[in-house]
Amino acid sequence: MVGGGPWRSAVVREAGDAVRGVSGRGYGLGMDEHEHGLSARERAILALERRGFAGPGAKERAVREQLGLAPVRYYQLLNALLDDARALRHDPVTVNRLRRIREARRAER
């Protein structure tokens, strides 16, 4: 675990939202509903995907530091979000871009 143990808080900035504290482990999250019904953690995952990163190492570091998640768990949650209509309503550009990438990778297999 990076810094402060499993219960540390990370600050996540989202466009149009106030700065919020998100539990590092995600326990108890999901109760804070947004106008589209997404939890704070789900919105933070989509916000992270909107950002550009210099490389995969930088993104994985941001996932660990800002969300307190292992990269494998992050991608599991992200993949589930891509199939969630609430996520599509919240951020259609990001969700559709990621869906296209996912489908292209599936087609390669």
Secondary structure, DSSP 8 states (H G I E B T S, - for coil): --SS-TT-EEEE--TTS--EEEESS-TTTT-S--TTS--HHHHHHHHHHHS--SSHHHHHHHIIIII---HHHHHHHHHHHHT-HHHHHH-HHHHHHHHHHHHHHHHH-
